[in-house]
Amino acid sequence: MKRREFLKTAGVGLAASAVAAPAVAQSMPEIKWRMTASWPKSLDTLYGGVEHFCKRVAEITDNRFQIQPFAAGEIVPGLQVLDAVQNGTVEMGNTALYYYVGKNPAFSFGTALPFGLNMRQMTAWLHFAGGTDLLNALLKEYNTLGIPAGNTGAQMGGWFRKEIKTVDDLKGLKMRIGGFAGSIIAKLGAVPQQLAAGDIYPALEKGTIDACEWVGPYDDEKLGFYKVAKYYYYPGWWEGSAQGHNLVNIAKWNELPKHYQAAILAASHEAVGWTMGKYDANNSAALKRLLGQGVQLRAFPQEVLEACYKAANETYDSLSKTNPHFKKMYESLTAFRSDSLLWMQVAELGFDSFMMRVRTRT
């Protein structure tokens, strides 16, 4: 190419770049949001997942969309995240929807219906069987949009000062238990308490409660429950998985450019795998350490599980008669669960059962 032609072509390219740059800048506005969470900073998987989400949104948008995370209590208490998003105190929040069953019992489906779904089933139901649409129909009444973000997998059954041998041992038991499960154990005589993470240990230590549950070994070790309650039960039948959600104020969501909305969706979906992977990587070692501290691992007796299952189904049947949101979600989830369990019994259970039997041989 001749020098004159090269300079002419280069000049056209530079002019085009000069015109294009402002257009790009206009489509990538600088936006700063605040996000409040239900978790203390000490829980580096739940709160760490929130930090990871915010970091990924910034990276995806070349730092032009920044979301600043705040731990429980820094803006609002951990159990008031939905309220803060609804009224516009913050643009976003990260929480477990079952904290708000007092507003509507159907919020339980957003986190974990007792005797409901495991983590993989929950993901499938939310994304491919209408679960998210049903939840957002409810959240719309609270001026909020919900996006799945984070999951703990199956949880433990909690920490008890005394052994649970029969259903009668639940009578009068004061237990911190999350979400909708409290109303089920109450049918069996227990006294449920709803406490945020940071308030559980002091209550257990002082004897204000007799038992508590949180997530599993990795978090429970950090919270120190083993120091005052030695019996560690499984499974957490009320949380075959515990799904977290990012909540967004609908008005603020509608103001966002489409690619910023896409960044939130992508980073939220990534957070599910991030939190689940971190729990799976750390729970085994934490459980070994707890057992080394003298913790007594116990399975709930079959009698207790059966009684809780019966009480749960009675509760669901009753609510389905009076609560339209609950009825729709319950019918959707149970139909999905039945087919999903059939498949998982064939492949997943067969594989997992064999590998667990032979693990000591290798």
KELODREN-345760 format. One record per residue (C-alpha): residue number from 1; residue in three letters; z, y, x. Coordinates in pm, 1 decimal. Each point is the difference from the previous one (the first is absolute). Example, Ala and Ser with C-alpha at 12.3 -4.5 7.8 and 13.67 -1.06 7.14 Angstrom:
<sites>
+-----+------+----------+----------+----------+
! pos ! code !       zz !       yy !       xx !
+-----+------+----------+----------+----------+
!   1 !  Ala !    780.0 !   -450.0 !   1230.0 !
!   2 !  Ser !    -66.0 !    344.0 !    137.0 !
+-----+------+----------+----------+----------+
</sites>
This chain:
<sites>
+-----+------+----------+----------+----------+
! pos ! code !       zz !       yy !       xx !
+-----+------+----------+----------+----------+
!   1 !  Met !      0.0 !      0.0 !      0.0 !
!   2 !  Lys !    -88.5 !    346.3 !    132.4 !
!   3 !  Arg !    282.5 !    237.9 !     79.3 !
!   4 !  Arg !    -99.0 !    250.8 !   -271.5 !
!   5 !  Glu !    -21.8 !   -273.1 !   -267.0 !
!   6 !  Phe !    334.5 !   -144.2 !    110.4 !
!   7 !  Leu !    176.3 !    335.6 !    -27.9 !
!   8 !  Lys !   -154.4 !     59.1 !   -339.8 !
!   9 !  Thr !    111.6 !   -341.3 !   -127.9 !
!  10 !  Ala !    345.9 !     40.4 !    147.3 !
!  11 !  Gly !     29.8 !    340.2 !   -163.3 !
!  12 !  Val !    -76.7 !   -147.6 !   -339.8 !
!  13 !  Gly !    263.7 !   -269.7 !     55.4 !
!  14 !  Leu !    264.1 !    253.0 !    101.0 !
!  15 !  Ala !    -77.8 !    214.8 !   -302.1 !
!  16 !  Ala !     31.1 !   -301.2 !   -226.7 !
!  17 !  Ser !    335.1 !    -86.5 !    156.4 !
!  18 !  Ala !    120.8 !    354.6 !    -51.6 !
!  19 !  Val !    -85.5 !    -20.5 !   -366.4 !
!  20 !  Ala !    138.9 !   -351.6 !    -46.2 !
!  21 !  Ala !    340.4 !     59.0 !    156.5 !
!  22 !  Pro !    136.5 !    228.8 !   -270.1 !
!  23 !  Ala !   -119.3 !   -244.3 !   -267.3 !
!  24 !  Val !    194.6 !   -281.0 !    165.0 !
!  25 !  Ala !    305.2 !    220.5 !     31.4 !
!  26 !  Gln !    -18.7 !     91.8 !   -366.0 !
!  27 !  Ser !    -12.8 !   -365.6 !   -102.0 !
!  28 !  Met !    301.4 !    -80.9 !    221.1 !
!  29 !  Pro !    262.4 !    256.4 !   -102.4 !
!  30 !  Glu !    338.2 !      5.6 !    167.6 !
!  31 !  Ile !    255.0 !   -135.5 !   -247.3 !
!  32 !  Lys !    367.8 !    -69.7 !     54.3 !
!  33 !  Trp !    207.2 !   -211.0 !   -239.6 !
!  34 !  Arg !    357.3 !   -123.8 !    -10.0 !
!  35 !  Met !     93.0 !   -358.0 !    -78.1 !
!  36 !  Thr !    351.2 !   -114.7 !    -89.4 !
!  37 !  Ala !    105.6 !   -363.6 !     33.7 !
!  38 !  Ser !    270.9 !   -221.7 !   -144.2 !
!  39 !  Trp !     87.7 !   -135.5 !    346.0 !
!  40 !  Pro !    226.5 !    113.2 !    283.8 !
!  41 !  Lys !   -154.7 !     42.4 !    343.1 !
!  42 !  Ser !    203.7 !   -292.9 !    132.3 !
!  43 !  Leu !   -223.4 !   -241.8 !   -195.0 !
!  44 !  Asp !   -291.5 !      8.5 !    238.1 !
!  45 !  Thr !   -220.6 !   -224.5 !   -211.7 !
!  46 !  Leu !     30.7 !    170.3 !   -338.8 !
!  47 !  Tyr !     30.0 !    353.9 !    135.7 !
!  48 !  Gly !   -213.8 !    -96.7 !    298.3 !
!  49 !  Gly !   -273.6 !    -96.9 !   -243.6 !
!  50 !  Val !     17.6 !    349.5 !   -149.5 !
!  51 !  Glu !    -34.3 !    155.5 !    345.4 !
!  52 !  His !   -290.5 !   -232.5 !     77.3 !
!  53 !  Phe !   -173.7 !    100.9 !   -322.9 !
!  54 !  Cys !     35.4 !    371.8 !     77.3 !
!  55 !  Lys !   -125.0 !    -51.7 !    354.7 !
!  56 !  Arg !   -308.3 !   -188.0 !   -119.6 !
!  57 !  Val !    -91.4 !    267.0 !   -256.1 !
!  58 !  Ala !     12.2 !    261.4 !    274.4 !
!  59 !  Glu !   -214.8 !   -213.2 !    233.4 !
!  60 !  Ile !   -258.2 !    -74.8 !   -269.9 !
!  61 !  Thr !    -38.2 !    370.9 !    -82.3 !
!  62 !  Asp !      1.3 !    126.1 !    358.7 !
!  63 !  Asn !    347.6 !    147.7 !    -57.6 !
!  64 !  Arg !   -123.0 !    234.6 !   -270.8 !
!  65 !  Phe !    198.5 !   -174.9 !   -273.7 !
!  66 !  Gln !    359.7 !    -37.5 !    110.3 !
!  67 !  Ile !    275.3 !   -161.8 !   -205.7 !
!  68 !  Gln !    354.6 !     49.1 !    128.6 !
!  69 !  Pro !    241.0 !   -285.0 !    -86.5 !
!  70 !  Phe !    363.2 !     56.0 !    -96.2 !
!  71 !  Ala !    268.0 !   -268.7 !    -16.7 !
!  72 !  Ala !    230.3 !    -58.4 !   -295.6 !
!  73 !  Gly !    236.2 !    291.3 !    -47.5 !
!  74 !  Glu !   -194.5 !    251.5 !    206.7 !
!  75 !  Ile !   -168.1 !    150.4 !   -307.9 !
!  76 !  Val !    127.1 !   -210.4 !   -289.7 !
!  77 !  Pro !    219.4 !   -312.7 !    -22.1 !
!  78 !  Gly !   -177.1 !   -332.0 !     49.5 !
!  79 !  Leu !      4.5 !    -91.8 !   -368.6 !
!  80 !  Gln !   -158.2 !    328.7 !   -115.7 !
!  81 !  Val !   -341.1 !    -28.6 !    164.2 !
!  82 !  Leu !   -192.4 !    -41.6 !   -325.8 !
!  83 !  Asp !    170.3 !    307.3 !   -145.3 !
!  84 !  Ala !    -84.8 !    208.6 !    307.8 !
!  85 !  Val !   -367.2 !    -95.3 !    -18.4 !
!  86 !  Gln !    -16.9 !     43.5 !   -375.5 !
!  87 !  Asn !    137.6 !    353.4 !      2.9 !
!  88 !  Gly !   -194.2 !    109.9 !    308.1 !
!  89 !  Thr !    294.8 !     37.1 !    239.0 !
!  90 !  Val !   -217.7 !   -202.2 !    239.1 !
!  91 !  Glu !   -362.1 !   -104.8 !    -16.2 !
!  92 !  Met !     70.3 !   -364.7 !     86.5 !
!  93 !  Gly !    272.9 !   -260.0 !     17.9 !
!  94 !  Asn !     49.5 !   -358.0 !    112.9 !
!  95 !  Thr !    232.4 !   -216.6 !   -205.0 !
!  96 !  Ala !     58.3 !   -321.4 !   -190.8 !
!  97 !  Leu !    -94.6 !     52.0 !   -362.5 !
!  98 !  Tyr !    272.8 !   -230.0 !   -129.1 !
!  99 !  Tyr !    253.9 !    267.6 !     89.1 !
! 100 !  Tyr !   -116.4 !    174.7 !   -316.9 !
! 101 !  Val !     48.9 !   -277.9 !   -255.3 !
! 102 !  Gly !    250.2 !    230.7 !   -166.7 !
! 103 !  Lys !   -296.6 !    215.5 !   -100.1 !
! 104 !  Asn !   -206.4 !   -299.7 !   -108.6 !
! 105 !  Pro !     65.1 !   -371.8 !     72.4 !
! 106 !  Ala !   -374.0 !    -45.8 !     60.3 !
! 107 !  Phe !     40.6 !    172.2 !    337.5 !
! 108 !  Ser !    137.6 !   -333.7 !    121.2 !
! 109 !  Phe !   -355.2 !   -135.0 !     15.8 !
! 110 !  Gly !    -84.9 !    256.0 !    268.1 !
! 111 !  Thr !    241.5 !   -154.6 !    247.4 !
! 112 !  Ala !    106.9 !   -346.9 !   -107.4 !
! 113 !  Leu !     50.6 !   -169.6 !   -332.8 !
! 114 !  Pro !    277.1 !   -259.3 !     44.7 !
! 115 !  Phe !   -161.6 !   -345.0 !     28.4 !
! 116 !  Gly !   -331.8 !    182.6 !     24.1 !
! 117 !  Leu !   -250.5 !     -0.9 !    287.1 !
! 118 !  Asn !      1.1 !    -53.4 !    373.6 !
! 119 !  Met !   -155.5 !    255.2 !    235.6 !
! 120 !  Arg !   -353.3 !   -139.2 !     -7.8 !
! 121 !  Gln !      6.1 !    -45.1 !   -374.9 !
! 122 !  Met !    129.5 !    354.7 !    -43.1 !
! 123 !  Thr !   -281.8 !    141.4 !    209.8 !
! 124 !  Ala !   -255.9 !   -197.5 !   -197.6 !
! 125 !  Trp !    147.0 !     98.9 !   -337.5 !
! 126 !  Leu !     13.9 !    368.9 !     88.9 !
! 127 !  His !   -349.7 !     26.9 !    144.2 !
! 128 !  Phe !   -203.4 !   -261.6 !   -185.2 !
! 129 !  Ala !    180.1 !    -83.2 !   -325.3 !
! 130 !  Gly !     70.2 !    344.0 !   -143.7 !
! 131 !  Gly !    358.3 !     47.8 !    119.1 !
! 132 !  Thr !    -53.9 !    341.4 !    157.2 !
! 133 !  Asp !   -180.3 !    133.3 !   -307.2 !
! 134 !  Leu !    285.5 !   -112.3 !   -225.1 !
! 135 !  Leu !    259.9 !    161.4 !    226.8 !
! 136 !  Asn !   -194.0 !    325.0 !     21.3 !
! 137 !  Ala !    -24.7 !     15.1 !   -378.1 !
! 138 !  Leu !    380.8 !     10.9 !      5.7 !
! 139 !  Leu !     25.9 !    235.1 !    299.3 !
! 140 !  Lys !   -239.2 !    245.2 !   -164.9 !
! 141 !  Glu !    278.9 !     76.0 !   -247.5 !
! 142 !  Tyr !    196.0 !    124.4 !    302.5 !
! 143 !  Asn !   -282.4 !    212.8 !    140.8 !
! 144 !  Thr !    -34.9 !   -244.4 !    287.4 !
! 145 !  Leu !   -255.4 !   -235.5 !    156.6 !
! 146 !  Gly !    116.2 !   -319.3 !    171.0 !
! 147 !  Ile !   -166.2 !   -167.2 !    299.2 !
! 148 !  Pro !    130.9 !   -330.6 !    143.2 !
! 149 !  Ala !    137.1 !     56.6 !    350.4 !
! 150 !  Gly !    230.1 !   -240.7 !    183.7 !
! 151 !  Asn !    148.7 !   -336.3 !    -91.5 !
! 152 !  Thr !    302.0 !   -195.3 !    122.5 !
! 153 !  Gly !   -107.8 !   -349.2 !   -103.2 !
! 154 !  Ala !    254.9 !   -235.0 !   -156.2 !
! 155 !  Gln !    352.8 !    132.4 !     37.2 !
! 156 !  Met !    337.2 !   -156.3 !     58.3 !
! 157 !  Gly !    256.4 !    -51.3 !   -275.9 !
! 158 !  Gly !    262.0 !    218.4 !    162.4 !
! 159 !  Trp !    347.3 !     10.3 !    149.2 !
! 160 !  Phe !    310.6 !   -132.1 !   -174.2 !
! 161 !  Arg !    365.3 !      4.2 !     92.5 !
! 162 !  Lys !     50.5 !   -332.8 !   -178.9 !
! 163 !  Glu !   -220.0 !   -302.4 !    -57.9 !
! 164 !  Ile !   -208.3 !    -29.1 !   -315.1 !
! 165 !  Lys !     31.0 !   -360.8 !   -118.4 !
! 166 !  Thr !    -44.1 !     31.0 !   -376.3 !
! 167 !  Val !   -115.8 !    253.3 !   -257.8 !
! 168 !  Asp !    364.7 !     78.1 !    -70.7 !
! 169 !  Asp !     31.3 !    145.2 !    350.6 !
! 170 !  Leu !   -224.2 !    287.0 !   -110.2 !
! 171 !  Lys !    241.9 !    114.8 !   -269.5 !
! 172 !  Gly !    158.5 !    331.5 !     90.2 !
! 173 !  Leu !   -188.0 !     12.6 !    331.2 !
! 174 !  Lys !    -79.4 !    361.5 !     93.8 !
! 175 !  Met !   -335.4 !    -14.0 !    179.3 !
! 176 !  Arg !   -237.4 !    258.8 !    134.5 !
! 177 !  Ile !   -336.8 !   -124.6 !   -118.1 !
! 178 !  Gly !   -328.2 !    187.5 !    -24.1 !
! 179 !  Gly !   -208.3 !     69.1 !   -305.1 !
! 180 !  Phe !    -27.3 !   -211.9 !   -309.9 !
! 181 !  Ala !    189.2 !   -302.9 !    133.7 !
! 182 !  Gly !    327.5 !    172.2 !    -75.2 !
! 183 !  Ser !    -55.1 !    -31.5 !   -374.5 !
! 184 !  Ile !    -63.5 !   -373.2 !     44.7 !
! 185 !  Ile !    312.1 !    -82.0 !    201.1 !
! 186 !  Ala !    196.0 !    213.7 !   -245.3 !
! 187 !  Lys !    -88.6 !   -254.3 !   -271.2 !
! 188 !  Leu !    185.6 !   -255.3 !    212.9 !
! 189 !  Gly !    310.5 !    216.0 !     35.8 !
! 190 !  Ala !    -68.2 !    182.7 !    328.3 !
! 191 !  Val !     40.4 !    377.0 !     33.4 !
! 192 !  Pro !   -313.7 !    148.0 !    162.7 !
! 193 !  Gln !     11.9 !    314.9 !    212.6 !
! 194 !  Gln !   -297.6 !    213.6 !    104.5 !
! 195 !  Leu !     55.1 !    150.7 !    345.0 !
! 196 !  Ala !   -234.2 !    146.7 !    258.8 !
! 197 !  Ala !    -15.6 !   -170.3 !    340.7 !
! 198 !  Gly !    238.7 !    233.6 !    178.4 !
! 199 !  Asp !    270.6 !    -38.0 !   -265.6 !
! 200 !  Ile !     15.4 !   -379.2 !     -7.7 !
! 201 !  Tyr !    203.4 !    -80.7 !    312.5 !
! 202 !  Pro !    285.8 !    243.2 !    -75.2 !
! 203 !  Ala !     27.4 !   -140.8 !   -353.7 !
! 204 !  Leu !      5.9 !   -358.3 !    129.3 !
! 205 !  Glu !    250.7 !     83.0 !    272.6 !
! 206 !  Lys !    238.1 !    177.4 !   -240.6 !
! 207 !  Gly !    -25.1 !   -277.4 !   -258.0 !
! 208 !  Thr !   -163.4 !    222.7 !   -259.9 !
! 209 !  Ile !   -258.3 !   -277.9 !    -23.9 !
! 210 !  Asp !     40.0 !   -372.9 !     65.2 !
! 211 !  Ala !   -358.3 !    -74.4 !     99.7 !
! 212 !  Cys !   -325.2 !    172.3 !     80.2 !
! 213 !  Glu !   -363.7 !    -63.9 !     70.7 !
! 214 !  Trp !   -253.7 !    207.8 !    184.2 !
! 215 !  Val !   -311.5 !   -157.7 !    155.3 !
! 216 !  Gly !     40.5 !   -266.0 !    265.6 !
! 217 !  Pro !    141.7 !    -77.4 !    345.5 !
! 218 !  Tyr !   -166.5 !    280.1 !    197.7 !
! 219 !  Asp !    117.6 !    281.9 !   -226.6 !
! 220 !  Asp !    325.3 !   -166.6 !   -103.1 !
! 221 !  Glu !    108.0 !    -36.2 !    361.8 !
! 222 !  Lys !    -59.9 !    371.9 !     57.1 !
! 223 !  Leu !    206.8 !     86.1 !   -306.6 !
! 224 !  Gly !    287.6 !   -213.7 !    126.7 !
! 225 !  Phe !     79.6 !   -200.1 !   -313.5 !
! 226 !  Tyr !     92.7 !   -309.1 !    202.8 !
! 227 !  Lys !    307.1 !    180.1 !    130.2 !
! 228 !  Val !    170.3 !     -6.4 !   -339.6 !
! 229 !  Ala !   -170.2 !   -282.2 !   -195.1 !
! 230 !  Lys !    -76.8 !   -333.6 !    166.1 !
! 231 !  Tyr !   -185.4 !   -195.8 !   -270.1 !
! 232 !  Tyr !   -375.0 !     70.8 !     11.7 !
! 233 !  Tyr !   -192.2 !   -140.0 !   -296.1 !
! 234 !  Tyr !   -364.5 !    -77.0 !    -69.1 !
! 235 !  Pro !   -245.0 !     32.3 !   -164.6 !
! 236 !  Gly !     -3.3 !    348.9 !   -147.6 !
! 237 !  Trp !   -143.8 !   -124.5 !   -329.5 !
! 238 !  Trp !    -23.2 !    357.6 !   -122.5 !
! 239 !  Glu !   -241.1 !     90.7 !    280.2 !
! 240 !  Gly !   -258.8 !   -262.3 !     88.0 !
! 241 !  Ser !   -154.7 !    304.5 !    159.2 !
! 242 !  Ala !    102.7 !    364.2 !    -15.6 !
! 243 !  Gln !   -294.0 !    235.2 !    -28.0 !
! 244 !  Gly !     37.5 !    359.3 !    111.9 !
! 245 !  His !   -206.7 !    287.4 !   -138.5 !
! 246 !  Asn !   -121.7 !    335.7 !    114.7 !
! 247 !  Leu !     33.3 !    240.5 !   -290.5 !
! 248 !  Val !   -216.0 !    311.3 !    -24.2 !
! 249 !  Asn !     35.3 !    294.2 !   -235.4 !
! 250 !  Ile !   -313.9 !    -23.3 !   -217.3 !
! 251 !  Ala !    -76.2 !    372.4 !     10.0 !
! 252 !  Lys !     22.6 !      0.1 !    380.6 !
! 253 !  Trp !   -213.3 !   -314.6 !     18.6 !
! 254 !  Asn !   -274.3 !    160.3 !   -206.4 !
! 255 !  Glu !     -5.8 !    300.8 !    233.3 !
! 256 !  Leu !    -74.4 !   -214.3 !    305.7 !
! 257 !  Pro !   -351.1 !    -40.9 !    142.5 !
! 258 !  Lys !   -134.4 !   -348.1 !    -72.9 !
! 259 !  His !     10.6 !   -105.2 !    365.7 !
! 260 !  Tyr !    367.8 !     96.4 !     20.7 !
! 261 !  Gln !     65.4 !   -213.0 !   -306.8 !
! 262 !  Ala !   -186.2 !   -281.4 !    175.8 !
! 263 !  Ala !    218.9 !     49.3 !    309.3 !
! 264 !  Ile !    315.7 !    -40.6 !   -209.6 !
! 265 !  Leu !   -136.7 !   -315.5 !   -162.8 !
! 266 !  Ala !   -107.1 !   -153.9 !    331.3 !
! 267 !  Ala !    325.7 !     81.4 !    179.9 !
! 268 !  Ser !    206.3 !   -126.8 !   -296.2 !
! 269 !  His !   -182.7 !   -332.0 !      0.0 !
! 270 !  Glu !     49.9 !    -29.2 !    375.7 !
! 271 !  Ala !    373.2 !     61.6 !    -44.0 !
! 272 !  Val !     32.1 !   -318.6 !   -207.1 !
! 273 !  Gly !   -110.7 !   -217.6 !    290.6 !
! 274 !  Trp !    196.4 !    207.8 !    250.4 !
! 275 !  Thr !    334.8 !    -40.4 !   -174.8 !
! 276 !  Met !    -53.7 !   -365.4 !    -93.1 !
! 277 !  Gly !   -107.1 !    -85.9 !    354.1 !
! 278 !  Lys !    298.7 !    173.3 !    155.6 !
! 279 !  Tyr !    245.6 !   -177.4 !   -228.8 !
! 280 !  Asp !   -159.6 !   -338.2 !     69.3 !
! 281 !  Ala !     11.2 !     68.7 !    373.4 !
! 282 !  Asn !    369.4 !     95.6 !      2.0 !
! 283 !  Asn !    181.4 !   -189.7 !   -276.2 !
! 284 !  Ser !     18.4 !   -334.2 !    182.9 !
! 285 !  Ala !    168.6 !    138.0 !    310.2 !
! 286 !  Ala !    235.8 !    210.8 !   -211.6 !
! 287 !  Leu !    102.8 !   -304.3 !   -204.3 !
! 288 !  Lys !     79.5 !   -192.3 !    319.2 !
! 289 !  Arg !    216.4 !    287.1 !    122.5 !
! 290 !  Leu !    185.0 !     17.0 !   -331.4 !
! 291 !  Leu !     72.2 !   -371.8 !      5.4 !
! 292 !  Gly !    132.6 !     47.1 !    352.0 !
! 293 !  Gln !    248.2 !    252.5 !   -144.2 !
! 294 !  Gly !    148.4 !   -265.9 !   -226.1 !
! 295 !  Val !   -202.8 !     76.4 !   -312.7 !
! 296 !  Gln !     -3.4 !   -289.9 !   -248.7 !
! 297 !  Leu !   -349.6 !    -57.9 !   -139.7 !
! 298 !  Arg !      4.2 !   -135.3 !   -355.6 !
! 299 !  Ala !   -259.4 !    -87.8 !   -263.9 !
! 300 !  Phe !     74.0 !    103.8 !   -356.7 !
! 301 !  Pro !     95.2 !   -312.3 !   -197.2 !
! 302 !  Gln !   -270.0 !   -129.7 !   -232.8 !
! 303 !  Glu !    233.5 !     58.4 !   -294.5 !
! 304 !  Val !     23.4 !    369.4 !     84.9 !
! 305 !  Leu !   -376.0 !     40.4 !     45.8 !
! 306 !  Glu !    -72.0 !   -173.1 !   -330.9 !
! 307 !  Ala !    250.5 !    218.3 !   -185.6 !
! 308 !  Cys !   -146.3 !    316.1 !    150.5 !
! 309 !  Tyr !   -353.7 !   -112.7 !    -83.8 !
! 310 !  Lys !     99.3 !    -63.1 !   -362.3 !
! 311 !  Ala !    172.6 !    338.5 !    -26.3 !
! 312 !  Ala !   -303.5 !    172.1 !    152.6 !
! 313 !  Asn !   -245.1 !   -149.1 !   -249.0 !
! 314 !  Glu !    224.7 !     87.1 !   -292.9 !
! 315 !  Thr !     10.2 !    358.8 !    124.5 !
! 316 !  Tyr !   -378.8 !     17.1 !     37.4 !
! 317 !  Asp !    -62.1 !   -138.2 !   -348.0 !
! 318 !  Ser !    235.6 !    256.0 !   -149.2 !
! 319 !  Leu !   -149.7 !    295.3 !    185.6 !
! 320 !  Ser !   -355.2 !   -103.0 !    -81.9 !
! 321 !  Lys !     80.9 !     49.3 !   -368.4 !
! 322 !  Thr !     98.7 !    364.7 !     42.2 !
! 323 !  Asn !   -169.5 !    135.1 !    313.9 !
! 324 !  Pro !   -384.2 !     16.0 !     -4.2 !
! 325 !  His !    -32.0 !     64.7 !    375.2 !
! 326 !  Phe !    228.6 !   -292.7 !     77.8 !
! 327 !  Lys !   -186.5 !   -229.5 !   -237.9 !
! 328 !  Lys !   -341.6 !     76.0 !    151.4 !
! 329 !  Met !    119.8 !    -46.5 !    356.8 !
! 330 !  Tyr !    197.1 !   -314.3 !    -78.2 !
! 331 !  Glu !   -294.3 !   -167.4 !   -173.0 !
! 332 !  Ser !   -230.1 !     98.5 !    284.8 !
! 333 !  Leu !    234.9 !   -114.1 !    277.0 !
! 334 !  Thr !    102.3 !   -332.6 !   -152.3 !
! 335 !  Ala !   -359.0 !   -102.6 !    -74.1 !
! 336 !  Phe !    -97.2 !     85.9 !    356.1 !
! 337 !  Arg !    308.0 !   -173.8 !    143.6 !
! 338 !  Ser !    -75.6 !   -326.4 !   -178.0 !
! 339 !  Asp !   -350.6 !    -31.5 !    145.6 !
! 340 !  Ser !    106.6 !    126.3 !    340.8 !
! 341 !  Leu !    283.9 !   -251.2 !     32.2 !
! 342 !  Leu !   -240.6 !   -280.9 !    -81.1 !
! 343 !  Trp !   -220.0 !     99.4 !    293.8 !
! 344 !  Met !    286.2 !     66.7 !    240.9 !
! 345 !  Gln !    158.7 !   -335.5 !    -82.4 !
! 346 !  Val !   -317.0 !   -172.2 !    117.4 !
! 347 !  Ala !    -71.7 !    179.9 !    326.2 !
! 348 !  Glu !    284.1 !    226.4 !    110.9 !
! 349 !  Leu !    293.0 !   -219.4 !    -98.4 !
! 350 !  Gly !   -165.7 !   -311.6 !    139.3 !
! 351 !  Phe !    -64.6 !    161.9 !    336.5 !
! 352 !  Asp !    331.4 !    184.7 !     27.6 !
! 353 !  Ser !    206.5 !   -302.5 !   -103.2 !
! 354 !  Phe !   -161.9 !   -222.7 !    260.1 !
! 355 !  Met !     35.4 !    255.6 !    279.4 !
! 356 !  Met !    366.2 !     59.7 !    -83.2 !
! 357 !  Arg !     71.1 !   -373.4 !     10.8 !
! 358 !  Val !   -159.2 !    -48.9 !    340.5 !
! 359 !  Arg !    106.0 !    325.9 !    167.7 !
! 360 !  Thr !    284.3 !   -170.3 !    190.6 !
! 361 !  Arg !   -239.1 !   -252.1 !    154.3 !
! 362 !  Thr !   -188.6 !    253.6 !    208.2 !
+-----+------+----------+----------+----------+
</sites>
